[in-house]
Amino acid sequence: MNYNLKFYIIYAVLYGVILLIGEGLYRIFKLKPEWTRNFSHLTVGIISLPYPWIFSSHWWVLLMAVQSSLILYITRATGLIPSHHKTSGKSAGSYLFFASIYLCFLVSFLSKKPHFFIIPILVLSISDVSASIIGRYFGRKPVGPLERFFAKGKTHAGTLGFFFSALVVLTVAYYYYMQTGIIYAIGVALVISLAASIAEGISNNGFDNFSVPVIVLFIMYLVDIL
């Protein structure tokens, strides 16, 4: 069997299993849809990190993204998998999540630099979930002049949670994975975290699943060429 095809099938099955686990947690253990959706978001992102070393062509990742988005569209339209769709409303976040995976992989593939995929997807997976959890349980709605800049449902606490988690992820990634100095790693992490937090805070209807990795990817690219 073709090497790419083998891993395509493995990942297609894994993504399906993750959705089914989330559905089981929702139906059997009565876990709130917010938690099962966060579980799917985090788990899919983390297990996708080996993509640069697994797929030798971006077409397989595009096919995976299209297939996954199509399945999510069908299950939403038919009312299946409420554990994933019940809280999403009209959000396009799930589709944009897979669009981001493909875009980051494409840039990584063309540049032959795996970190262009790994780091944005790490931030998207970990920090977005951190913002969701912290914002849900500790958040306060934006007040005063800041209110008009925040997207509906976003909070100061959630945005701060995103910022600090992104700062940790990026610092560790640049210091250990990119093998930079600690001061350089913290400096780059601060810039990217701030920009990504703004993008997350002002993005509506799940668009942060696309705007965050794009901003991270763009600044990383600038840092690389400067």
VOFI-273612 format. One record per residue (C-alpha): residue in one letter; x, y negated, z negated. Coordinates in steps of 0.05 Angstrom, whole numbers. Example, Ala and Ser with C-alpha at 12.3 -4.5 7.8 and 13.67 -1.06 7.14 Angstrom:
BEGIN
<rec><residu>A</residu><x>246</x><y>90</y><z>-156</z></rec>
<rec><residu>S</residu><x>273</x><y>21</y><z>-143</z></rec>
***
This chain:
BEGIN
<rec><residu>M</residu><x>0</x><y>0</y><z>0</z></rec>
<rec><residu>N</residu><x>23</x><y>-71</y><z>16</z></rec>
<rec><residu>Y</residu><x>57</x><y>-102</y><z>-45</z></rec>
<rec><residu>N</residu><x>15</x><y>-166</y><z>-41</z></rec>
<rec><residu>L</residu><x>-49</x><y>-128</y><z>-31</z></rec>
<rec><residu>K</residu><x>-35</x><y>-85</y><z>-92</z></rec>
<rec><residu>F</residu><x>-28</x><y>-144</y><z>-138</z></rec>
<rec><residu>Y</residu><x>-86</x><y>-180</y><z>-105</z></rec>
<rec><residu>I</residu><x>-131</x><y>-121</y><z>-124</z></rec>
<rec><residu>I</residu><x>-101</x><y>-118</y><z>-194</z></rec>
<rec><residu>Y</residu><x>-114</x><y>-192</y><z>-206</z></rec>
<rec><residu>A</residu><x>-184</x><y>-190</y><z>-176</z></rec>
<rec><residu>V</residu><x>-200</x><y>-134</y><z>-225</z></rec>
<rec><residu>L</residu><x>-167</x><y>-171</y><z>-283</z></rec>
<rec><residu>Y</residu><x>-207</x><y>-234</y><z>-270</z></rec>
<rec><residu>G</residu><x>-271</x><y>-194</y><z>-268</z></rec>
<rec><residu>V</residu><x>-253</x><y>-159</y><z>-333</z></rec>
<rec><residu>I</residu><x>-241</x><y>-226</y><z>-367</z></rec>
<rec><residu>L</residu><x>-310</x><y>-250</y><z>-346</z></rec>
<rec><residu>L</residu><x>-341</x><y>-185</y><z>-371</z></rec>
<rec><residu>I</residu><x>-304</x><y>-190</y><z>-438</z></rec>
<rec><residu>G</residu><x>-330</x><y>-261</y><z>-446</z></rec>
<rec><residu>E</residu><x>-400</x><y>-237</y><z>-430</z></rec>
<rec><residu>G</residu><x>-393</x><y>-181</y><z>-481</z></rec>
<rec><residu>L</residu><x>-370</x><y>-230</y><z>-535</z></rec>
<rec><residu>Y</residu><x>-430</x><y>-274</y><z>-518</z></rec>
<rec><residu>R</residu><x>-482</x><y>-219</y><z>-518</z></rec>
<rec><residu>I</residu><x>-457</x><y>-171</y><z>-571</z></rec>
<rec><residu>F</residu><x>-421</x><y>-216</y><z>-620</z></rec>
<rec><residu>K</residu><x>-464</x><y>-278</y><z>-606</z></rec>
<rec><residu>L</residu><x>-403</x><y>-320</y><z>-592</z></rec>
<rec><residu>K</residu><x>-422</x><y>-389</y><z>-567</z></rec>
<rec><residu>P</residu><x>-414</x><y>-401</y><z>-492</z></rec>
<rec><residu>E</residu><x>-364</x><y>-457</y><z>-507</z></rec>
<rec><residu>W</residu><x>-317</x><y>-405</y><z>-537</z></rec>
<rec><residu>T</residu><x>-326</x><y>-352</y><z>-483</z></rec>
<rec><residu>R</residu><x>-314</x><y>-405</y><z>-429</z></rec>
<rec><residu>N</residu><x>-251</x><y>-428</y><z>-465</z></rec>
<rec><residu>F</residu><x>-229</x><y>-355</y><z>-470</z></rec>
<rec><residu>S</residu><x>-237</x><y>-345</y><z>-395</z></rec>
<rec><residu>H</residu><x>-202</x><y>-411</y><z>-379</z></rec>
<rec><residu>L</residu><x>-142</x><y>-397</y><z>-423</z></rec>
<rec><residu>T</residu><x>-134</x><y>-323</y><z>-406</z></rec>
<rec><residu>V</residu><x>-140</x><y>-331</y><z>-330</z></rec>
<rec><residu>G</residu><x>-90</x><y>-388</y><z>-331</z></rec>
<rec><residu>I</residu><x>-39</x><y>-350</y><z>-373</z></rec>
<rec><residu>I</residu><x>-42</x><y>-284</y><z>-335</z></rec>
<rec><residu>S</residu><x>-35</x><y>-322</y><z>-269</z></rec>
<rec><residu>L</residu><x>33</x><y>-350</y><z>-289</z></rec>
<rec><residu>P</residu><x>73</x><y>-293</y><z>-255</z></rec>
<rec><residu>Y</residu><x>44</x><y>-312</y><z>-186</z></rec>
<rec><residu>P</residu><x>109</x><y>-342</y><z>-159</z></rec>
<rec><residu>W</residu><x>145</x><y>-276</y><z>-170</z></rec>
<rec><residu>I</residu><x>88</x><y>-232</y><z>-147</z></rec>
<rec><residu>F</residu><x>59</x><y>-261</y><z>-83</z></rec>
<rec><residu>S</residu><x>105</x><y>-273</y><z>-24</z></rec>
<rec><residu>S</residu><x>52</x><y>-312</y><z>15</z></rec>
<rec><residu>H</residu><x>6</x><y>-368</y><z>-6</z></rec>
<rec><residu>W</residu><x>-51</x><y>-338</y><z>36</z></rec>
<rec><residu>W</residu><x>-62</x><y>-284</y><z>-17</z></rec>
<rec><residu>V</residu><x>-70</x><y>-337</y><z>-71</z></rec>
<rec><residu>L</residu><x>-117</x><y>-377</y><z>-26</z></rec>
<rec><residu>L</residu><x>-159</x><y>-314</y><z>-15</z></rec>
<rec><residu>M</residu><x>-160</x><y>-301</y><z>-90</z></rec>
<rec><residu>A</residu><x>-182</x><y>-373</y><z>-104</z></rec>
<rec><residu>V</residu><x>-237</x><y>-371</y><z>-51</z></rec>
<rec><residu>Q</residu><x>-262</x><y>-302</y><z>-74</z></rec>
<rec><residu>S</residu><x>-263</x><y>-323</y><z>-148</z></rec>
<rec><residu>S</residu><x>-299</x><y>-388</y><z>-133</z></rec>
<rec><residu>L</residu><x>-350</x><y>-351</y><z>-90</z></rec>
<rec><residu>I</residu><x>-364</x><y>-301</y><z>-146</z></rec>
<rec><residu>L</residu><x>-373</x><y>-357</y><z>-196</z></rec>
<rec><residu>Y</residu><x>-420</x><y>-393</y><z>-148</z></rec>
<rec><residu>I</residu><x>-463</x><y>-331</y><z>-139</z></rec>
<rec><residu>T</residu><x>-466</x><y>-315</y><z>-213</z></rec>
<rec><residu>R</residu><x>-486</x><y>-386</y><z>-228</z></rec>
<rec><residu>A</residu><x>-539</x><y>-387</y><z>-174</z></rec>
<rec><residu>T</residu><x>-568</x><y>-321</y><z>-197</z></rec>
<rec><residu>G</residu><x>-564</x><y>-335</y><z>-271</z></rec>
<rec><residu>L</residu><x>-514</x><y>-281</y><z>-284</z></rec>
<rec><residu>I</residu><x>-457</x><y>-288</y><z>-335</z></rec>
<rec><residu>P</residu><x>-490</x><y>-342</y><z>-379</z></rec>
<rec><residu>S</residu><x>-429</x><y>-337</y><z>-424</z></rec>
<rec><residu>H</residu><x>-390</x><y>-376</y><z>-371</z></rec>
<rec><residu>H</residu><x>-444</x><y>-419</y><z>-338</z></rec>
<rec><residu>K</residu><x>-491</x><y>-438</y><z>-395</z></rec>
<rec><residu>T</residu><x>-452</x><y>-498</y><z>-418</z></rec>
<rec><residu>S</residu><x>-423</x><y>-520</y><z>-352</z></rec>
<rec><residu>G</residu><x>-485</x><y>-554</y><z>-324</z></rec>
<rec><residu>K</residu><x>-469</x><y>-584</y><z>-256</z></rec>
<rec><residu>S</residu><x>-394</x><y>-582</y><z>-270</z></rec>
<rec><residu>A</residu><x>-349</x><y>-561</y><z>-213</z></rec>
<rec><residu>G</residu><x>-294</x><y>-546</y><z>-263</z></rec>
<rec><residu>S</residu><x>-291</x><y>-471</y><z>-250</z></rec>
<rec><residu>Y</residu><x>-282</x><y>-480</y><z>-175</z></rec>
<rec><residu>L</residu><x>-231</x><y>-536</y><z>-185</z></rec>
<rec><residu>F</residu><x>-192</x><y>-492</y><z>-233</z></rec>
<rec><residu>F</residu><x>-179</x><y>-442</y><z>-177</z></rec>
<rec><residu>A</residu><x>-166</x><y>-498</y><z>-127</z></rec>
<rec><residu>S</residu><x>-112</x><y>-523</y><z>-175</z></rec>
<rec><residu>I</residu><x>-81</x><y>-454</y><z>-180</z></rec>
<rec><residu>Y</residu><x>-76</x><y>-451</y><z>-104</z></rec>
<rec><residu>L</residu><x>-50</x><y>-522</y><z>-96</z></rec>
<rec><residu>C</residu><x>4</x><y>-513</y><z>-149</z></rec>
<rec><residu>F</residu><x>24</x><y>-446</y><z>-120</z></rec>
<rec><residu>L</residu><x>27</x><y>-476</y><z>-50</z></rec>
<rec><residu>V</residu><x>74</x><y>-532</y><z>-72</z></rec>
<rec><residu>S</residu><x>115</x><y>-482</y><z>-112</z></rec>
<rec><residu>F</residu><x>118</x><y>-434</y><z>-53</z></rec>
<rec><residu>L</residu><x>138</x><y>-487</y><z>-2</z></rec>
<rec><residu>S</residu><x>191</x><y>-518</y><z>-47</z></rec>
<rec><residu>K</residu><x>215</x><y>-451</y><z>-74</z></rec>
<rec><residu>K</residu><x>210</x><y>-479</y><z>-144</z></rec>
<rec><residu>P</residu><x>167</x><y>-436</y><z>-191</z></rec>
<rec><residu>H</residu><x>164</x><y>-490</y><z>-244</z></rec>
<rec><residu>F</residu><x>118</x><y>-530</y><z>-199</z></rec>
<rec><residu>F</residu><x>67</x><y>-476</y><z>-211</z></rec>
<rec><residu>I</residu><x>82</x><y>-452</y><z>-281</z></rec>
<rec><residu>I</residu><x>84</x><y>-518</y><z>-318</z></rec>
<rec><residu>P</residu><x>21</x><y>-551</y><z>-290</z></rec>
<rec><residu>I</residu><x>-19</x><y>-487</y><z>-300</z></rec>
<rec><residu>L</residu><x>8</x><y>-480</y><z>-371</z></rec>
<rec><residu>V</residu><x>-15</x><y>-551</y><z>-387</z></rec>
<rec><residu>L</residu><x>-82</x><y>-540</y><z>-354</z></rec>
<rec><residu>S</residu><x>-93</x><y>-474</y><z>-391</z></rec>
<rec><residu>I</residu><x>-70</x><y>-492</y><z>-460</z></rec>
<rec><residu>S</residu><x>-81</x><y>-567</y><z>-467</z></rec>
<rec><residu>D</residu><x>-150</x><y>-568</y><z>-435</z></rec>
<rec><residu>V</residu><x>-174</x><y>-514</y><z>-483</z></rec>
<rec><residu>S</residu><x>-142</x><y>-551</y><z>-541</z></rec>
<rec><residu>A</residu><x>-179</x><y>-615</y><z>-521</z></rec>
<rec><residu>S</residu><x>-244</x><y>-577</y><z>-517</z></rec>
<rec><residu>I</residu><x>-238</x><y>-544</y><z>-585</z></rec>
<rec><residu>I</residu><x>-211</x><y>-604</y><z>-623</z></rec>
<rec><residu>G</residu><x>-260</x><y>-651</y><z>-590</z></rec>
<rec><residu>R</residu><x>-318</x><y>-605</y><z>-606</z></rec>
<rec><residu>Y</residu><x>-303</x><y>-598</y><z>-680</z></rec>
<rec><residu>F</residu><x>-266</x><y>-661</y><z>-698</z></rec>
<rec><residu>G</residu><x>-286</x><y>-710</y><z>-644</z></rec>
<rec><residu>R</residu><x>-318</x><y>-777</y><z>-649</z></rec>
<rec><residu>K</residu><x>-349</x><y>-809</y><z>-588</z></rec>
<rec><residu>P</residu><x>-309</x><y>-868</y><z>-560</z></rec>
<rec><residu>V</residu><x>-332</x><y>-934</y><z>-587</z></rec>
<rec><residu>G</residu><x>-324</x><y>-1007</y><z>-569</z></rec>
<rec><residu>P</residu><x>-283</x><y>-1027</y><z>-508</z></rec>
<rec><residu>L</residu><x>-255</x><y>-957</y><z>-498</z></rec>
<rec><residu>E</residu><x>-323</x><y>-925</y><z>-486</z></rec>
<rec><residu>R</residu><x>-327</x><y>-946</y><z>-413</z></rec>
<rec><residu>F</residu><x>-260</x><y>-914</y><z>-397</z></rec>
<rec><residu>F</residu><x>-278</x><y>-845</y><z>-425</z></rec>
<rec><residu>A</residu><x>-318</x><y>-794</y><z>-385</z></rec>
<rec><residu>K</residu><x>-383</x><y>-770</y><z>-414</z></rec>
<rec><residu>G</residu><x>-373</x><y>-721</y><z>-471</z></rec>
<rec><residu>K</residu><x>-299</x><y>-738</y><z>-481</z></rec>
<rec><residu>T</residu><x>-274</x><y>-760</y><z>-549</z></rec>
<rec><residu>H</residu><x>-214</x><y>-793</y><z>-580</z></rec>
<rec><residu>A</residu><x>-198</x><y>-730</y><z>-620</z></rec>
<rec><residu>G</residu><x>-203</x><y>-686</y><z>-558</z></rec>
<rec><residu>T</residu><x>-158</x><y>-731</y><z>-518</z></rec>
<rec><residu>L</residu><x>-107</x><y>-734</y><z>-575</z></rec>
<rec><residu>G</residu><x>-110</x><y>-658</y><z>-580</z></rec>
<rec><residu>F</residu><x>-96</x><y>-654</y><z>-506</z></rec>
<rec><residu>F</residu><x>-38</x><y>-703</y><z>-511</z></rec>
<rec><residu>F</residu><x>-2</x><y>-669</y><z>-569</z></rec>
<rec><residu>S</residu><x>-11</x><y>-599</y><z>-542</z></rec>
<rec><residu>A</residu><x>13</x><y>-621</y><z>-474</z></rec>
<rec><residu>L</residu><x>73</x><y>-655</y><z>-507</z></rec>
<rec><residu>V</residu><x>92</x><y>-591</y><z>-541</z></rec>
<rec><residu>V</residu><x>82</x><y>-548</y><z>-479</z></rec>
<rec><residu>L</residu><x>121</x><y>-595</y><z>-434</z></rec>
<rec><residu>T</residu><x>178</x><y>-606</y><z>-483</z></rec>
<rec><residu>V</residu><x>187</x><y>-531</y><z>-493</z></rec>
<rec><residu>A</residu><x>181</x><y>-519</y><z>-418</z></rec>
<rec><residu>Y</residu><x>233</x><y>-571</y><z>-399</z></rec>
<rec><residu>Y</residu><x>281</x><y>-554</y><z>-456</z></rec>
<rec><residu>Y</residu><x>279</x><y>-478</y><z>-453</z></rec>
<rec><residu>Y</residu><x>255</x><y>-461</y><z>-384</z></rec>
<rec><residu>M</residu><x>286</x><y>-519</y><z>-345</z></rec>
<rec><residu>Q</residu><x>348</x><y>-520</y><z>-389</z></rec>
<rec><residu>T</residu><x>349</x><y>-595</y><z>-399</z></rec>
<rec><residu>G</residu><x>374</x><y>-634</y><z>-459</z></rec>
<rec><residu>I</residu><x>324</x><y>-644</y><z>-516</z></rec>
<rec><residu>I</residu><x>321</x><y>-720</y><z>-509</z></rec>
<rec><residu>Y</residu><x>309</x><y>-714</y><z>-434</z></rec>
<rec><residu>A</residu><x>256</x><y>-660</y><z>-446</z></rec>
<rec><residu>I</residu><x>219</x><y>-703</y><z>-496</z></rec>
<rec><residu>G</residu><x>222</x><y>-765</y><z>-452</z></rec>
<rec><residu>V</residu><x>195</x><y>-729</y><z>-391</z></rec>
<rec><residu>A</residu><x>143</x><y>-694</y><z>-433</z></rec>
<rec><residu>L</residu><x>119</x><y>-760</y><z>-463</z></rec>
<rec><residu>V</residu><x>109</x><y>-791</y><z>-394</z></rec>
<rec><residu>I</residu><x>73</x><y>-732</y><z>-365</z></rec>
<rec><residu>S</residu><x>30</x><y>-720</y><z>-427</z></rec>
<rec><residu>L</residu><x>7</x><y>-792</y><z>-429</z></rec>
<rec><residu>A</residu><x>-12</x><y>-792</y><z>-355</z></rec>
<rec><residu>A</residu><x>-46</x><y>-725</y><z>-359</z></rec>
<rec><residu>S</residu><x>-85</x><y>-745</y><z>-422</z></rec>
<rec><residu>I</residu><x>-111</x><y>-807</y><z>-386</z></rec>
<rec><residu>A</residu><x>-132</x><y>-764</y><z>-327</z></rec>
<rec><residu>E</residu><x>-166</x><y>-714</y><z>-373</z></rec>
<rec><residu>G</residu><x>-202</x><y>-768</y><z>-413</z></rec>
<rec><residu>I</residu><x>-232</x><y>-804</y><z>-353</z></rec>
<rec><residu>S</residu><x>-250</x><y>-743</y><z>-310</z></rec>
<rec><residu>N</residu><x>-324</x><y>-725</y><z>-305</z></rec>
<rec><residu>N</residu><x>-359</x><y>-659</y><z>-289</z></rec>
<rec><residu>G</residu><x>-299</x><y>-614</y><z>-297</z></rec>
<rec><residu>F</residu><x>-256</x><y>-655</y><z>-249</z></rec>
<rec><residu>D</residu><x>-201</x><y>-653</y><z>-302</z></rec>
<rec><residu>N</residu><x>-188</x><y>-582</y><z>-279</z></rec>
<rec><residu>F</residu><x>-160</x><y>-613</y><z>-216</z></rec>
<rec><residu>S</residu><x>-137</x><y>-682</y><z>-237</z></rec>
<rec><residu>V</residu><x>-94</x><y>-657</y><z>-295</z></rec>
<rec><residu>P</residu><x>-50</x><y>-608</y><z>-256</z></rec>
<rec><residu>V</residu><x>-45</x><y>-656</y><z>-197</z></rec>
<rec><residu>I</residu><x>-19</x><y>-712</y><z>-242</z></rec>
<rec><residu>V</residu><x>29</x><y>-664</y><z>-277</z></rec>
<rec><residu>L</residu><x>53</x><y>-637</y><z>-210</z></rec>
<rec><residu>F</residu><x>62</x><y>-707</y><z>-180</z></rec>
<rec><residu>I</residu><x>103</x><y>-734</y><z>-238</z></rec>
<rec><residu>M</residu><x>145</x><y>-670</y><z>-240</z></rec>
<rec><residu>Y</residu><x>159</x><y>-679</y><z>-166</z></rec>
<rec><residu>L</residu><x>180</x><y>-752</y><z>-177</z></rec>
<rec><residu>V</residu><x>225</x><y>-731</y><z>-235</z></rec>
<rec><residu>D</residu><x>257</x><y>-677</y><z>-191</z></rec>
<rec><residu>I</residu><x>274</x><y>-724</y><z>-134</z></rec>
<rec><residu>L</residu><x>297</x><y>-784</y><z>-176</z></rec>
***
